[in-house]
Amino acid sequence: MTDQTDEDKMMERLLIHKNMIGWLIKKLKAEEIECQRTTGNDPNGDILLINPEDEPRVQEMIRKIQQEYNQ
C-alpha cells in the first residue's frame, strides 16, 4: 500500500468535485434548466444559471439531493 501525498489527496478531491459538478449540470439540463460550468475560479460558484428565475427550482433540487444522500 502506498501512502498518498498531499498533492494526491488534493487531486482526488478536485476530481470528485469536478465530476459532481458535471453530474449536477446533467441533472439540471434534464430538467430543462439552462446552465453552464463557470471558469476562472468564479467567486459566485461553479455553475452559472442562464435564467436567474430558475434559482428557486435549483435550490429545491439541491435540497432534495442533499436529503437523499445524507440519510
PyMOL Python script that loads the backbone (N, CA, C, O; Angstrom):
from pymol import cmd

cmd.read_pdbstr("""\
ATOM      1  N   MET A   1       0.851  -1.194   0.000  1.00  0.00           N
ATOM      2  CA  MET A   1       0.000   0.000   0.000  1.00  0.00           C
ATOM      3  C   MET A   1       0.887   1.244   0.000  1.00  0.00           C
ATOM      4  O   MET A   1       1.809   1.357   0.808  1.00  0.00           O
ATOM      5  N   THR A   2       0.610   2.151  -0.886  1.00  0.00           N
ATOM      6  CA  THR A   2       1.374   3.386  -0.961  1.00  0.00           C
ATOM      7  C   THR A   2       0.653   4.496  -0.212  1.00  0.00           C
ATOM      8  O   THR A   2      -0.575   4.577  -0.192  1.00  0.00           O
ATOM      9  N   ASP A   3       1.453   5.333   0.391  1.00  0.00           N
ATOM     10  CA  ASP A   3       0.891   6.496   1.072  1.00  0.00           C
ATOM     11  C   ASP A   3       0.588   7.573   0.050  1.00  0.00           C
ATOM     12  O   ASP A   3       1.380   7.829  -0.856  1.00  0.00           O
ATOM     13  N   GLN A   4      -0.558   8.195   0.205  1.00  0.00           N
ATOM     14  CA  GLN A   4      -0.923   9.287  -0.695  1.00  0.00           C
ATOM     15  C   GLN A   4      -0.212  10.550  -0.237  1.00  0.00           C
ATOM     16  O   GLN A   4      -0.126  10.838   0.956  1.00  0.00           O
ATOM     17  N   THR A   5       0.291  11.289  -1.201  1.00  0.00           N
ATOM     18  CA  THR A   5       0.888  12.578  -0.884  1.00  0.00           C
ATOM     19  C   THR A   5      -0.221  13.603  -0.704  1.00  0.00           C
ATOM     20  O   THR A   5      -1.376  13.356  -1.050  1.00  0.00           O
ATOM     21  N   ASP A   6       0.142  14.741  -0.164  1.00  0.00           N
ATOM     22  CA  ASP A   6      -0.839  15.821  -0.043  1.00  0.00           C
ATOM     23  C   ASP A   6      -1.400  16.189  -1.412  1.00  0.00           C
ATOM     24  O   ASP A   6      -2.592  16.462  -1.553  1.00  0.00           O
ATOM     25  N   GLU A   7      -0.532  16.194  -2.411  1.00  0.00           N
ATOM     26  CA  GLU A   7      -0.959  16.534  -3.762  1.00  0.00           C
ATOM     27  C   GLU A   7      -1.947  15.495  -4.307  1.00  0.00           C
ATOM     28  O   GLU A   7      -2.928  15.847  -4.961  1.00  0.00           O
ATOM     29  N   ASP A   8      -1.676  14.204  -4.030  1.00  0.00           N
ATOM     30  CA  ASP A   8      -2.592  13.147  -4.466  1.00  0.00           C
ATOM     31  C   ASP A   8      -3.972  13.353  -3.863  1.00  0.00           C
ATOM     32  O   ASP A   8      -4.982  13.216  -4.553  1.00  0.00           O
ATOM     33  N   LYS A   9      -4.015  13.679  -2.583  1.00  0.00           N
ATOM     34  CA  LYS A   9      -5.286  13.896  -1.902  1.00  0.00           C
ATOM     35  C   LYS A   9      -6.021  15.100  -2.482  1.00  0.00           C
ATOM     36  O   LYS A   9      -7.238  15.054  -2.667  1.00  0.00           O
ATOM     37  N   MET A  10      -5.294  16.170  -2.768  1.00  0.00           N
ATOM     38  CA  MET A  10      -5.910  17.366  -3.353  1.00  0.00           C
ATOM     39  C   MET A  10      -6.464  17.061  -4.740  1.00  0.00           C
ATOM     40  O   MET A  10      -7.571  17.481  -5.077  1.00  0.00           O
ATOM     41  N   MET A  11      -5.692  16.326  -5.546  1.00  0.00           N
ATOM     42  CA  MET A  11      -6.141  15.987  -6.896  1.00  0.00           C
ATOM     43  C   MET A  11      -7.372  15.097  -6.841  1.00  0.00           C
ATOM     44  O   MET A  11      -8.278  15.248  -7.660  1.00  0.00           O
ATOM     45  N   GLU A  12      -7.419  14.173  -5.891  1.00  0.00           N
ATOM     46  CA  GLU A  12      -8.580  13.299  -5.747  1.00  0.00           C
ATOM     47  C   GLU A  12      -9.823  14.103  -5.383  1.00  0.00           C
ATOM     48  O   GLU A  12     -10.895  13.874  -5.942  1.00  0.00           O
ATOM     49  N   ARG A  13      -9.686  15.052  -4.442  1.00  0.00           N
ATOM     50  CA  ARG A  13     -10.830  15.891  -4.057  1.00  0.00           C
ATOM     51  C   ARG A  13     -11.295  16.750  -5.218  1.00  0.00           C
ATOM     52  O   ARG A  13     -12.498  16.921  -5.415  1.00  0.00           O
ATOM     53  N   LEU A  14     -10.354  17.296  -5.997  1.00  0.00           N
ATOM     54  CA  LEU A  14     -10.728  18.117  -7.148  1.00  0.00           C
ATOM     55  C   LEU A  14     -11.435  17.291  -8.211  1.00  0.00           C
ATOM     56  O   LEU A  14     -12.384  17.770  -8.831  1.00  0.00           O
ATOM     57  N   LEU A  15     -10.995  16.069  -8.430  1.00  0.00           N
ATOM     58  CA  LEU A  15     -11.636  15.202  -9.416  1.00  0.00           C
ATOM     59  C   LEU A  15     -13.061  14.861  -8.981  1.00  0.00           C
ATOM     60  O   LEU A  15     -13.981  14.870  -9.799  1.00  0.00           O
ATOM     61  N   ILE A  16     -13.243  14.562  -7.705  1.00  0.00           N
ATOM     62  CA  ILE A  16     -14.590  14.284  -7.194  1.00  0.00           C
ATOM     63  C   ILE A  16     -15.472  15.509  -7.378  1.00  0.00           C
ATOM     64  O   ILE A  16     -16.620  15.394  -7.809  1.00  0.00           O
ATOM     65  N   HIS A  17     -14.939  16.682  -7.052  1.00  0.00           N
ATOM     66  CA  HIS A  17     -15.693  17.930  -7.197  1.00  0.00           C
ATOM     67  C   HIS A  17     -16.061  18.165  -8.664  1.00  0.00           C
ATOM     68  O   HIS A  17     -17.206  18.495  -8.975  1.00  0.00           O
ATOM     69  N   LYS A  18     -15.094  17.995  -9.555  1.00  0.00           N
ATOM     70  CA  LYS A  18     -15.327  18.190 -10.988  1.00  0.00           C
ATOM     71  C   LYS A  18     -16.424  17.257 -11.487  1.00  0.00           C
ATOM     72  O   LYS A  18     -17.321  17.687 -12.213  1.00  0.00           O
ATOM     73  N   ASN A  19     -16.360  15.991 -11.105  1.00  0.00           N
ATOM     74  CA  ASN A  19     -17.356  15.018 -11.547  1.00  0.00           C
ATOM     75  C   ASN A  19     -18.735  15.328 -10.966  1.00  0.00           C
ATOM     76  O   ASN A  19     -19.747  15.153 -11.644  1.00  0.00           O
ATOM     77  N   MET A  20     -18.779  15.785  -9.715  1.00  0.00           N
ATOM     78  CA  MET A  20     -20.052  16.115  -9.085  1.00  0.00           C
ATOM     79  C   MET A  20     -20.713  17.297  -9.797  1.00  0.00           C
ATOM     80  O   MET A  20     -21.921  17.279 -10.030  1.00  0.00           O
ATOM     81  N   ILE A  21     -19.938  18.316 -10.141  1.00  0.00           N
ATOM     82  CA  ILE A  21     -20.481  19.478 -10.854  1.00  0.00           C
ATOM     83  C   ILE A  21     -21.015  19.047 -12.222  1.00  0.00           C
ATOM     84  O   ILE A  21     -22.094  19.474 -12.631  1.00  0.00           O
ATOM     85  N   GLY A  22     -20.263  18.204 -12.924  1.00  0.00           N
ATOM     86  CA  GLY A  22     -20.722  17.696 -14.222  1.00  0.00           C
ATOM     87  C   GLY A  22     -22.013  16.911 -14.089  1.00  0.00           C
ATOM     88  O   GLY A  22     -22.916  17.059 -14.913  1.00  0.00           O
ATOM     89  N   TRP A  23     -22.114  16.073 -13.055  1.00  0.00           N
ATOM     90  CA  TRP A  23     -23.324  15.290 -12.798  1.00  0.00           C
ATOM     91  C   TRP A  23     -24.514  16.208 -12.528  1.00  0.00           C
ATOM     92  O   TRP A  23     -25.610  15.983 -13.043  1.00  0.00           O
ATOM     93  N   LEU A  24     -24.295  17.237 -11.724  1.00  0.00           N
ATOM     94  CA  LEU A  24     -25.378  18.168 -11.398  1.00  0.00           C
ATOM     95  C   LEU A  24     -25.818  18.947 -12.635  1.00  0.00           C
ATOM     96  O   LEU A  24     -27.013  19.166 -12.829  1.00  0.00           O
ATOM     97  N   ILE A  25     -24.886  19.361 -13.463  1.00  0.00           N
ATOM     98  CA  ILE A  25     -25.229  20.073 -14.700  1.00  0.00           C
ATOM     99  C   ILE A  25     -26.099  19.181 -15.590  1.00  0.00           C
ATOM    100  O   ILE A  25     -27.067  19.656 -16.184  1.00  0.00           O
ATOM    101  N   LYS A  26     -25.762  17.904 -15.682  1.00  0.00           N
ATOM    102  CA  LYS A  26     -26.586  16.974 -16.479  1.00  0.00           C
ATOM    103  C   LYS A  26     -28.000  16.886 -15.910  1.00  0.00           C
ATOM    104  O   LYS A  26     -28.972  16.886 -16.666  1.00  0.00           O
ATOM    105  N   LYS A  27     -28.126  16.810 -14.578  1.00  0.00           N
ATOM    106  CA  LYS A  27     -29.449  16.758 -13.945  1.00  0.00           C
ATOM    107  C   LYS A  27     -30.238  18.035 -14.229  1.00  0.00           C
ATOM    108  O   LYS A  27     -31.431  17.974 -14.527  1.00  0.00           O
ATOM    109  N   LEU A  28     -29.577  19.188 -14.139  1.00  0.00           N
ATOM    110  CA  LEU A  28     -30.251  20.459 -14.391  1.00  0.00           C
ATOM    111  C   LEU A  28     -30.737  20.522 -15.840  1.00  0.00           C
ATOM    112  O   LEU A  28     -31.873  20.915 -16.105  1.00  0.00           O
ATOM    113  N   LYS A  29     -29.876  20.135 -16.765  1.00  0.00           N
ATOM    114  CA  LYS A  29     -30.257  20.171 -18.175  1.00  0.00           C
ATOM    115  C   LYS A  29     -31.392  19.191 -18.468  1.00  0.00           C
ATOM    116  O   LYS A  29     -32.232  19.458 -19.328  1.00  0.00           O
ATOM    117  N   ALA A  30     -31.423  18.067 -17.767  1.00  0.00           N
ATOM    118  CA  ALA A  30     -32.517  17.108 -17.931  1.00  0.00           C
ATOM    119  C   ALA A  30     -33.847  17.727 -17.494  1.00  0.00           C
ATOM    120  O   ALA A  30     -34.909  17.336 -17.979  1.00  0.00           O
ATOM    121  N   GLU A  31     -33.784  18.686 -16.583  1.00  0.00           N
ATOM    122  CA  GLU A  31     -34.971  19.413 -16.123  1.00  0.00           C
ATOM    123  C   GLU A  31     -35.201  20.691 -16.936  1.00  0.00           C
ATOM    124  O   GLU A  31     -36.004  21.547 -16.566  1.00  0.00           O
ATOM    125  N   GLU A  32     -34.468  20.795 -18.064  1.00  0.00           N
ATOM    126  CA  GLU A  32     -34.551  21.943 -18.971  1.00  0.00           C
ATOM    127  C   GLU A  32     -34.189  23.258 -18.290  1.00  0.00           C
ATOM    128  O   GLU A  32     -34.785  24.301 -18.559  1.00  0.00           O
ATOM    129  N   ILE A  33     -33.196  23.184 -17.399  1.00  0.00           N
ATOM    130  CA  ILE A  33     -32.653  24.377 -16.754  1.00  0.00           C
ATOM    131  C   ILE A  33     -31.338  24.680 -17.457  1.00  0.00           C
ATOM    132  O   ILE A  33     -30.386  23.904 -17.379  1.00  0.00           O
ATOM    133  N   GLU A  34     -31.297  25.807 -18.139  1.00  0.00           N
ATOM    134  CA  GLU A  34     -30.089  26.187 -18.872  1.00  0.00           C
ATOM    135  C   GLU A  34     -29.007  26.620 -17.895  1.00  0.00           C
ATOM    136  O   GLU A  34     -29.229  27.461 -17.023  1.00  0.00           O
ATOM    137  N   CYS A  35     -27.823  26.022 -18.063  1.00  0.00           N
ATOM    138  CA  CYS A  35     -26.712  26.352 -17.186  1.00  0.00           C
ATOM    139  C   CYS A  35     -25.403  26.002 -17.877  1.00  0.00           C
ATOM    140  O   CYS A  35     -25.379  25.339 -18.914  1.00  0.00           O
ATOM    141  N   GLN A  36     -24.321  26.465 -17.274  1.00  0.00           N
ATOM    142  CA  GLN A  36     -23.005  26.111 -17.789  1.00  0.00           C
ATOM    143  C   GLN A  36     -21.993  26.180 -16.648  1.00  0.00           C
ATOM    144  O   GLN A  36     -22.198  26.862 -15.644  1.00  0.00           O
ATOM    145  N   ARG A  37     -20.917  25.466 -16.835  1.00  0.00           N
ATOM    146  CA  ARG A  37     -19.839  25.446 -15.853  1.00  0.00           C
ATOM    147  C   ARG A  37     -19.098  26.789 -15.916  1.00  0.00           C
ATOM    148  O   ARG A  37     -18.841  27.307 -17.003  1.00  0.00           O
ATOM    149  N   THR A  38     -18.764  27.337 -14.773  1.00  0.00           N
ATOM    150  CA  THR A  38     -18.004  28.586 -14.758  1.00  0.00           C
ATOM    151  C   THR A  38     -16.513  28.277 -14.869  1.00  0.00           C
ATOM    152  O   THR A  38     -16.082  27.138 -14.693  1.00  0.00           O
ATOM    153  N   THR A  39     -15.749  29.306 -15.160  1.00  0.00           N
ATOM    154  CA  THR A  39     -14.297  29.166 -15.240  1.00  0.00           C
ATOM    155  C   THR A  39     -13.644  30.276 -14.438  1.00  0.00           C
ATOM    156  O   THR A  39     -14.309  31.211 -13.993  1.00  0.00           O
ATOM    157  N   GLY A  40     -12.345  30.164 -14.260  1.00  0.00           N
ATOM    158  CA  GLY A  40     -11.591  31.221 -13.598  1.00  0.00           C
ATOM    159  C   GLY A  40     -11.838  31.334 -12.101  1.00  0.00           C
ATOM    160  O   GLY A  40     -11.715  32.415 -11.526  1.00  0.00           O
ATOM    161  N   ASN A  41     -12.188  30.208 -11.465  1.00  0.00           N
ATOM    162  CA  ASN A  41     -12.474  30.224 -10.018  1.00  0.00           C
ATOM    163  C   ASN A  41     -13.477  31.306  -9.666  1.00  0.00           C
ATOM    164  O   ASN A  41     -13.263  32.092  -8.744  1.00  0.00           O
ATOM    165  N   ASP A  42     -14.567  31.339 -10.404  1.00  0.00           N
ATOM    166  CA  ASP A  42     -15.614  32.339 -10.202  1.00  0.00           C
ATOM    167  C   ASP A  42     -16.050  32.347  -8.732  1.00  0.00           C
ATOM    168  O   ASP A  42     -16.460  31.312  -8.207  1.00  0.00           O
ATOM    169  N   PRO A  43     -15.968  33.495  -8.069  1.00  0.00           N
ATOM    170  CA  PRO A  43     -16.351  33.554  -6.652  1.00  0.00           C
ATOM    171  C   PRO A  43     -17.843  33.340  -6.429  1.00  0.00           C
ATOM    172  O   PRO A  43     -18.274  33.131  -5.295  1.00  0.00           O
ATOM    173  N   ASN A  44     -18.641  33.391  -7.504  1.00  0.00           N
ATOM    174  CA  ASN A  44     -20.081  33.195  -7.386  1.00  0.00           C
ATOM    175  C   ASN A  44     -20.501  31.740  -7.493  1.00  0.00           C
ATOM    176  O   ASN A  44     -21.683  31.429  -7.346  1.00  0.00           O
ATOM    177  N   GLY A  45     -19.561  30.847  -7.744  1.00  0.00           N
ATOM    178  CA  GLY A  45     -19.894  29.427  -7.783  1.00  0.00           C
ATOM    179  C   GLY A  45     -19.385  28.721  -9.021  1.00  0.00           C
ATOM    180  O   GLY A  45     -18.723  29.317  -9.870  1.00  0.00           O
ATOM    181  N   ASP A  46     -19.705  27.441  -9.110  1.00  0.00           N
ATOM    182  CA  ASP A  46     -19.198  26.577 -10.170  1.00  0.00           C
ATOM    183  C   ASP A  46     -20.162  26.402 -11.333  1.00  0.00           C
ATOM    184  O   ASP A  46     -19.778  25.910 -12.395  1.00  0.00           O
ATOM    185  N   ILE A  47     -21.419  26.806 -11.134  1.00  0.00           N
ATOM    186  CA  ILE A  47     -22.434  26.659 -12.179  1.00  0.00           C
ATOM    187  C   ILE A  47     -23.128  28.001 -12.375  1.00  0.00           C
ATOM    188  O   ILE A  47     -23.586  28.625 -11.418  1.00  0.00           O
ATOM    189  N   LEU A  48     -23.195  28.427 -13.620  1.00  0.00           N
ATOM    190  CA  LEU A  48     -23.897  29.655 -13.967  1.00  0.00           C
ATOM    191  C   LEU A  48     -25.277  29.289 -14.486  1.00  0.00           C
ATOM    192  O   LEU A  48     -25.408  28.547 -15.459  1.00  0.00           O
ATOM    193  N   LEU A  49     -26.302  29.812 -13.832  1.00  0.00           N
ATOM    194  CA  LEU A  49     -27.670  29.636 -14.320  1.00  0.00           C
ATOM    195  C   LEU A  49     -27.938  30.720 -15.346  1.00  0.00           C
ATOM    196  O   LEU A  49     -27.773  31.905 -15.057  1.00  0.00           O
ATOM    197  N   ILE A  50     -28.348  30.324 -16.539  1.00  0.00           N
ATOM    198  CA  ILE A  50     -28.593  31.287 -17.605  1.00  0.00           C
ATOM    199  C   ILE A  50     -29.810  32.149 -17.268  1.00  0.00           C
ATOM    200  O   ILE A  50     -29.814  33.350 -17.536  1.00  0.00           O
ATOM    201  N   ASN A  51     -30.840  31.539 -16.683  1.00  0.00           N
ATOM    202  CA  ASN A  51     -32.051  32.264 -16.305  1.00  0.00           C
ATOM    203  C   ASN A  51     -32.119  32.346 -14.782  1.00  0.00           C
ATOM    204  O   ASN A  51     -32.416  31.345 -14.130  1.00  0.00           O
ATOM    205  N   PRO A  52     -31.851  33.511 -14.204  1.00  0.00           N
ATOM    206  CA  PRO A  52     -31.856  33.635 -12.739  1.00  0.00           C
ATOM    207  C   PRO A  52     -33.170  33.194 -12.086  1.00  0.00           C
ATOM    208  O   PRO A  52     -33.181  32.816 -10.915  1.00  0.00           O
ATOM    209  N   GLU A  53     -34.273  33.240 -12.837  1.00  0.00           N
ATOM    210  CA  GLU A  53     -35.547  32.822 -12.246  1.00  0.00           C
ATOM    211  C   GLU A  53     -35.597  31.314 -11.973  1.00  0.00           C
ATOM    212  O   GLU A  53     -36.511  30.844 -11.295  1.00  0.00           O
ATOM    213  N   ASP A  54     -34.629  30.554 -12.489  1.00  0.00           N
ATOM    214  CA  ASP A  54     -34.548  29.114 -12.216  1.00  0.00           C
ATOM    215  C   ASP A  54     -33.947  28.824 -10.837  1.00  0.00           C
ATOM    216  O   ASP A  54     -33.983  27.682 -10.377  1.00  0.00           O
ATOM    217  N   GLU A  55     -33.404  29.827 -10.187  1.00  0.00           N
ATOM    218  CA  GLU A  55     -32.687  29.609  -8.929  1.00  0.00           C
ATOM    219  C   GLU A  55     -33.517  28.886  -7.866  1.00  0.00           C
ATOM    220  O   GLU A  55     -33.001  27.957  -7.245  1.00  0.00           O
ATOM    221  N   PRO A  56     -34.777  29.265  -7.626  1.00  0.00           N
ATOM    222  CA  PRO A  56     -35.550  28.535  -6.605  1.00  0.00           C
ATOM    223  C   PRO A  56     -35.708  27.041  -6.933  1.00  0.00           C
ATOM    224  O   PRO A  56     -35.641  26.202  -6.035  1.00  0.00           O
ATOM    225  N   ARG A  57     -35.915  26.711  -8.203  1.00  0.00           N
ATOM    226  CA  ARG A  57     -36.028  25.300  -8.608  1.00  0.00           C
ATOM    227  C   ARG A  57     -34.729  24.553  -8.353  1.00  0.00           C
ATOM    228  O   ARG A  57     -34.732  23.419  -7.874  1.00  0.00           O
ATOM    229  N   VAL A  58     -33.615  25.209  -8.680  1.00  0.00           N
ATOM    230  CA  VAL A  58     -32.301  24.582  -8.488  1.00  0.00           C
ATOM    231  C   VAL A  58     -32.046  24.377  -7.003  1.00  0.00           C
ATOM    232  O   VAL A  58     -31.575  23.313  -6.600  1.00  0.00           O
ATOM    233  N   GLN A  59     -32.347  25.372  -6.188  1.00  0.00           N
ATOM    234  CA  GLN A  59     -32.150  25.244  -4.744  1.00  0.00           C
ATOM    235  C   GLN A  59     -32.963  24.082  -4.190  1.00  0.00           C
ATOM    236  O   GLN A  59     -32.473  23.332  -3.346  1.00  0.00           O
ATOM    237  N   GLU A  60     -34.196  23.925  -4.652  1.00  0.00           N
ATOM    238  CA  GLU A  60     -35.036  22.816  -4.188  1.00  0.00           C
ATOM    239  C   GLU A  60     -34.461  21.475  -4.637  1.00  0.00           C
ATOM    240  O   GLU A  60     -34.458  20.514  -3.868  1.00  0.00           O
ATOM    241  N   MET A  61     -33.975  21.405  -5.875  1.00  0.00           N
ATOM    242  CA  MET A  61     -33.352  20.175  -6.358  1.00  0.00           C
ATOM    243  C   MET A  61     -32.152  19.806  -5.500  1.00  0.00           C
ATOM    244  O   MET A  61     -31.974  18.643  -5.136  1.00  0.00           O
ATOM    245  N   ILE A  62     -31.333  20.795  -5.178  1.00  0.00           N
ATOM    246  CA  ILE A  62     -30.134  20.541  -4.365  1.00  0.00           C
ATOM    247  C   ILE A  62     -30.522  20.091  -2.962  1.00  0.00           C
ATOM    248  O   ILE A  62     -29.891  19.192  -2.406  1.00  0.00           O
ATOM    249  N   ARG A  63     -31.552  20.704  -2.384  1.00  0.00           N
ATOM    250  CA  ARG A  63     -32.026  20.275  -1.064  1.00  0.00           C
ATOM    251  C   ARG A  63     -32.457  18.810  -1.088  1.00  0.00           C
ATOM    252  O   ARG A  63     -32.135  18.048  -0.176  1.00  0.00           O
ATOM    253  N   LYS A  64     -33.184  18.421  -2.132  1.00  0.00           N
ATOM    254  CA  LYS A  64     -33.637  17.029  -2.236  1.00  0.00           C
ATOM    255  C   LYS A  64     -32.459  16.068  -2.399  1.00  0.00           C
ATOM    256  O   LYS A  64     -32.444  14.990  -1.806  1.00  0.00           O
ATOM    257  N   ILE A  65     -31.489  16.460  -3.196  1.00  0.00           N
ATOM    258  CA  ILE A  65     -30.289  15.624  -3.390  1.00  0.00           C
ATOM    259  C   ILE A  65     -29.551  15.473  -2.064  1.00  0.00           C
ATOM    260  O   ILE A  65     -29.137  14.371  -1.705  1.00  0.00           O
ATOM    261  N   GLN A  66     -29.385  16.571  -1.338  1.00  0.00           N
ATOM    262  CA  GLN A  66     -28.693  16.527  -0.044  1.00  0.00           C
ATOM    263  C   GLN A  66     -29.437  15.624   0.939  1.00  0.00           C
ATOM    264  O   GLN A  66     -28.815  14.833   1.648  1.00  0.00           O
ATOM    265  N   GLN A  67     -30.759  15.740   0.982  1.00  0.00           N
ATOM    266  CA  GLN A  67     -31.550  14.902   1.880  1.00  0.00           C
ATOM    267  C   GLN A  67     -31.370  13.418   1.534  1.00  0.00           C
ATOM    268  O   GLN A  67     -31.205  12.571   2.412  1.00  0.00           O
ATOM    269  N   GLU A  68     -31.406  13.137   0.240  1.00  0.00           N
ATOM    270  CA  GLU A  68     -31.280  11.754  -0.204  1.00  0.00           C
ATOM    271  C   GLU A  68     -29.932  11.153   0.181  1.00  0.00           C
ATOM    272  O   GLU A  68     -29.869  10.012   0.639  1.00  0.00           O
ATOM    273  N   TYR A  69     -28.867  11.907   0.000  1.00  0.00           N
ATOM    274  CA  TYR A  69     -27.529  11.372   0.225  1.00  0.00           C
ATOM    275  C   TYR A  69     -27.037  11.538   1.657  1.00  0.00           C
ATOM    276  O   TYR A  69     -26.006  10.971   2.019  1.00  0.00           O
ATOM    277  N   ASN A  70     -27.740  12.291   2.466  1.00  0.00           N
ATOM    278  CA  ASN A  70     -27.326  12.479   3.858  1.00  0.00           C
ATOM    279  C   ASN A  70     -28.148  11.657   4.837  1.00  0.00           C
ATOM    280  O   ASN A  70     -28.033  11.848   6.047  1.00  0.00           O
ATOM    281  N   GLN A  71     -28.972  10.752   4.339  1.00  0.00           N
ATOM    282  CA  GLN A  71     -29.787   9.908   5.228  1.00  0.00           C
ATOM    283  C   GLN A  71     -28.972   8.793   5.816  1.00  0.00           C
ATOM    284  O   GLN A  71     -29.494   7.986   6.586  1.00  0.00           O
TER     285      GLN A  71
END
""", "prot")
cmd.dss("prot")
cmd.show_as("cartoon", "prot")
cmd.util.cbc("prot")
cmd.orient("prot")
